[in-house]
Structure formats: C-alpha cells, structure tokens
Amino acid sequence: MSSRGSNLNRPKAVTSVDVAAESGVSQATVTRAYSSPHLVSDKTQAKVFEAADRLGYVPNAIARSLKSQRTDIIGAVVPAQGEYWQGFLTATSQQLVAKGKQLLLFSFVSTDEVDEVLAAIRQYRLDGLILASANIEQPQILRTAQTGLPIVAFNQPAASGVVPSVSVDNKAGSQALAEHLVFQGARTVLFVGGMSHTSTDQLRYRGAAQALGGNGVACPYMEAGSYTYDAGFKAAGQIIEMQDRPDAVMVASDEIAFGVIDGLRLGGLDVPNDIMVTGFDGLPQASWAGYDLTTLVQSTPVLVEQTIRLLIESDSGPAERIAESPADLVVSGTLRLGRTTNNFERNDLKTG
C-alpha cells in the first residue's frame, strides 16, 4: 500500500475545536481550561474535561507552551557514569512529574565534553536547569547563568555565590567520620579522593584533615583520578605497596570505596582487621554483605526536593540561596568496632 493510502486510513487527530463543539463552549474556553484553569469555573471545566475524555483529546504541549511561554521542562546536566547519579535522576524525575513537569537529561562522559553540553542547552526551551556535577567548574556555571536561564546547582559547592545551590554538608560529614575513626583507634589515616580539583573533594578532605589533625593524626591525600570503582581498585594497588600502610582509608565516595575494598582483599588484606575503610554517599550497595561499608548517607530525595523548590522560586535572591543538609553516619562492618576501651555500639549518627 502506498504512503498516500496509508495516510487516508489514519484516524484524524481530535482538536480543541472538536472538544469545544462537543462541550458547547468556545475554543478559547477549552484552551483556558487546560492552560489557565483558575480563569474557568469548575462547572465549565467539568464539561470540557468530560468531552475531552469522550473524544480522546490530548492537549498539544508544544502549542500550549508557545502561548504560555513555559514548557514545563527542566533540564539536568549529569555525568553519564556513576551509581550515585542513577538515584539522583530517579528522585528528580519522580518529583518533577508530581509537579506536572518533565526532565530533559544532558549527560557527559568526560570533563572535556562539559562546554559542548552546556552550549547545546541553548538550543532547547527549558523552564530551568539543574547543574549536577562537581566536574562543572565555576566559570562554566557563570557563563551558563548569564544566559538568563533559572539555574540551581546540586552538590556543587563551587557554585556558591554564582547560582542557588543545594548540597550535603561535605565538610561536617567528613569531620564526624574522621573523629569516629580516631575513637576507633586509628592512628594513621589515608584519604583517597576522586578528583582533587573538584570542590566536593576539597571539602570532604578538608573536613577529614582538620578533624584528624586536631587529634594529632596526619591525613595524606591520594587522588584516584575519577569517582569510579575502577579508580578505587587501582588505588588499592598503590595502598598495598605502601611500606607503612595506614590503619584506615577514608574514601571520597562509596563507588571508589567499593573498588578499594575489593582491591585490598584481592591483594590479601582483610577489611577491616588489616585496614579499615569508609565511604561517602550512602549508595544502596554499601549495605550489601560483601561490603557492609561504613559511610555517610546523603538523603538524595530531600536534597532533590530542596533543589526543585529553589529552582521554582529562583526569581528571588539567586546567588545567595544555599541549602546544606546533614549526612547520616552509618557505622558498619568495615570498621574494627570496639577496638578502643569505650563500649561503642553499632548505630546511625547524624552529622550537622
């Protein structure tokens, strides 16, 4: 059959004109019932929606956005890799849908792609944008903000003073975890970061170093090179080869920590009896029996809720609006519990 014949058999799309005729109101009233319901009485709305249901009418979102100058689409710039970001995307999509909005994802694999991704955003009509990566640097945030698009940074401390931002309290969380390591008897601690130039890494290391230094414990820094399992596994090889291995390794993220743990065990070390390991983020895998990782848990749904609220309210006081949430310290099997004379039970502690 020709394409022309196929078109002849295709059902005609129901329009707002059809709904207007079916419900006995004007086309303009049908449009207002969907785009500005506060301008239409409840009785008239009911007539319009009932007629639309009978006819199978679906409003044209593109046409509606042209009239309202809003698309109800929120963009998010997120790394293409990383278990943490999967949870972020799920929470963000669910919460946006609940508010009648949709998520448009812009992802990148390497930091070299960030400028290209940010430039591509200008081709789309968005109501707002979430910048969700520590690899997006402050000059890039500033250039994007200058386009006039409402922006909120998620877990990006470098955005402070440039755009509204929402973040876990990285420094306070690491301080609490470091103090707990000292309490557990650690006298030498190594901090394994992801990427040293990122503000998230810097704050987590600063909190650890300050707390440990205050207790007379040095805290050297090792850069894994990325926030990935493979980077952690590679770092474990370097730790194994150290002449004086640390009592504990504080790792900047859970995903790196999983690689560190597996690498240490493959190299013949027992975690935690030979060396203790901690993480940061609270990924679901942290509670798996194979890891049972002591970590700082971020409440991602709460952080996302704060982010969306700031984005929607972004017309007032942009750069100064910063929300920091505490992390929950979950003490688990990668620490030698009870090593000190204090009788410390396994439990959850809040920081901040």
N, C-alpha and C positions, 0 to 999 in steps of 0.2 A: 504494500500500500504506500502511496506517495505521502510525503510530509504534508502536502496540502489536504489530502483526505483525512489524515490523522488530525489535523487542526479542526476540521469540520466536526469531528466527533467529540472534541474535547469540551467538557462542561464549561459553561460561561461562569466566570467568577462573580460572586454576589458582591454588589457595591453598596455604598451608603445610600444611593438613590433608591435601590430596591428596599432597603430597610425603612427608609422614610415613607415609601408608598405603603409598605406592609403595616407600619405602626400608625400611619395617619398624621405624621409630623413632617416638618421641613427637613431637608438635608442638613442644613446648618444646625438644627437641633440634635440630629444624630451625631454630628461631629462633636458638638459641645458635650454630649452625654459621655463621650469617651475621653476627650481631652480636657474638659473643664466641668466635671460633674457638679461642682458647687454652684454652677450657674443654671442648673436644670433641676426642676422639682423631682422629688422621689417618685411621684406617680408617673411622670413623663419618662424618667429613667427606666422604670419597670417596663413600660410599654415598648421602649426602644430595645432593651436587652432581651425581652421575650421574643420580639420579632426577629432579632438577630439570631437567636438560638434556633428558631424555626427554620430560618433560611440558611443557617450555617455560615453566617457572616463573620469574618475575621478582620479587624481594623488593620489598615496598612500603616505599619510603624514608620516607614520612611516618609510617607506623606504627612503623617501626624507630626513628625519631628521637624519637617520643613516649616510647618505653621507655628509650632511652639518654640522653635529654636533650641529644643532639647532632644537628645537621642535616647536618654536613659541607659547609655552605655558607658561603663567605667573601664578604663584600660589599666593594666598592671604590667610592669616590667620586672621579670623574674628570671633567675638563672634557669637554664634548661635542665641542669643536673642538680641532684640533692634531694634526699628524702625529706628534709625539713620543709622544703617548698611545696611538696605534694600536700601536706597537711594545711599549709597556708592557702593554697589555691582552693581546696575543698571548702574550707571555712569561709573564704571570701566569696566564692560563687554562691554558696547557700545563703549567706546573709544578704547579698545583693539581690538575689531572686526574691527573697522575702520582702524587699523594699521596692519590688517592681522594676529592678534594673538588671542589666546583663553584664557579664565580664568578657572583655576582649584581651587576650593574652599576647604579650610581646616578650619573646624569650631570646636569650643569647647563650652561647656555649663558652666563649672566651671573652675576656675584658676588651679585646680588640674590636669586638662587634658592638659594643655599647653605643658608641657615637652613631653608628649606622641605624641601630634600632630606635634611638631617640629621634633621629631625623625622620624616620619612616612614620612616626606617630603623627606628624603634622599632616599627613595625608588623610587622616580619619577625623570624623566629627565625634569627639568624646565630651562627656559632661564632666569628667575628672580623670585623674591619673594617680596610680599608686606606684611609687618607686620602691621596689622591694629587693634590694641587694646592697650589701656592703661594698660591692665592687663598682657601684656608681659613685664617682668622685664628686666633690663639692662643685668644681667648675661646670661639670656636666649638669648637675642639678640646677645650678644658677641659670645656665643657658636655656634649659627647658622651662624653668619658671618664667623667664622673660617673654615667653610666647603668650602669657596670659591665661593659660590653662590651669584650672584649680589642681593643685598637687599636694599630696601628703606622702611623706617618706615613712617606710615601715622598717623598723630595726636598722636604721641608718643614722647613727649618731652624728656623722659628718654633715647632715642636713640641718642641724641646729642653727638657727639664725637666718636660714635661707628660705625654708618652707616649713609648714607644720610637720611635726614628726611624732611617731609613736614607737616606743622601744621598751624592751625589758631592761631592768636596771642591771646592766652588764657588770659594772664595777662592784656594786654592793654584793651581787651574787657571787662573784669570784672571791671577794673578801671573806664572805661567810664560809665558803667551801675551803679556802686556804686555812682559815682558823680551825676548822674541823680537822683538817689533816694534821695540824700541829697537835691538836688534842689527842689524835690517834697515835701520836708518837713519831710522825715524820720529821726527820732532821735534815734531809736533803730532798729537794723537790725540783723537778724539771717541768717547765711549761712548754707544751707543744702547740704552737699556733697554726692557723691556716695560712693567712697571707698578712705579713707584718704591716703593710701599708694601709690596711683597712681599719677604720675607726672602731669597729666592733672588736677586732683582735686586740687593738691597743688598749681599749678599756678593760677587757677581760684580763689581759696580762697585768695592767697597772693595778687592778684590784688585788690580784694574787700576790704580786711582788710587794705591795705595800703591807698587806697583812702578814706575809711571811717575814719580811724584813723587820717588822715590829717585834717579831718573836725570835730574831736572830737567825733566821733561816734564809739562805741565799736562794734565788729563783732565776736561774739562767733560762734563756729563751731559745727554742729551736723552731724554725719555720718549716712546716710540712710542704708548703707550696700551693695547696688548694684545700678546700673543705670537703675532701672525699675520702672514702675508705682506702683507696689505693695509696693516697698520700700518707695516711696513717700507718699502713702496713710497711711502707718504705721507711718511715721514721722509726718504726720499731727495730728495724735492722741496725740503724745507727745507735740506738739506745743499747742494744745487746752488745755492741762492740766497745762501749764505753769502759774505760778502766775502772772508774768509780761510778757504778750505776746508782741512780737516785733511789731513795726509799719510795717515792711516789712520783707519778706523772700526771700533771693537770693538763687536760686536753681542751682546746678551744671549742670543740663541737663533738656531739655524740658520734657523728658519722666518721670523723677522724679517729675517735676513741675506739670504735669497733675494729678498725684496721690495726691500731696499736695493740689491742688485746690479742687479736689473732696472730699478729706477727711475733709478739713476745712469746706466746705459747708455742708457736711452731719452732721458735728458737730455743725451746727447752726451759723457759722461765714459767714459774707458777704465779698466776694473778689470783689472789693478792698476796700470797705468802712470800714470794720473792720480791714483788714490786706491786704497789697499789696504783690504781688508775681511776681517774674521774673524768666526767664529760661535762657538756653544757648543751641544753636544748630540750631534753626530755622526749626523745623520739620513742615511738611505741616499742621498737626493738630493744630499747635499753632494759626493759623488764623481762626479756626472754631469758630462759635459764642459761643459755650459752654465754650471756654477757652479764646479766644482773648488775648493771652498771650504776654506780653512784653518780648522780648527775643533778643538774639544776634544770627544773622543768619550767618551760615557758607556757603560759596559758594562751595559746595561739588564738582560740575563739574570742577571748577577751580583748587581746591586742587588735585583732581584726575589727571587732565592734568599735573600739575607740578610733581606729583609722577611718572607717566609713563615716562615723559621726563627724570627725574633723573635716573630712572631705566635703560632706554635705553642707557643713557650716563654714566653709572656707572663705566666705565673703568677709569675715570679720577677723582682724588681728592675725594675719597669716604666719609670718616667720616666728613669732614669739610663742606660738602654741605648741607646747611639748608635753607629751604624756609618757611617764615612765611607770612600768608595772614591776612588782617584785617577782622573783623566781622562787619556786619551791625546791628546797634542797631535799632530795630523796636519797637517803643513805642505804646502800645495798651491799652486794657481795664482793665488790671489787676493792673494799677496804678491809683491813685486819681489825675488825671490831673488837673492842675490849682490850686492845693492846696496852693501854695505859692503866694506871691504878684506879681511874674513875670508872664507875659502873655505868657505861653509856649504852642505852638500848637502841636498836634499830628503829628509826621513826622518820617522819617527814618534818622538816623545819622550814619555816618561811623566812625569806630574807627581805630586807627593806621594811 
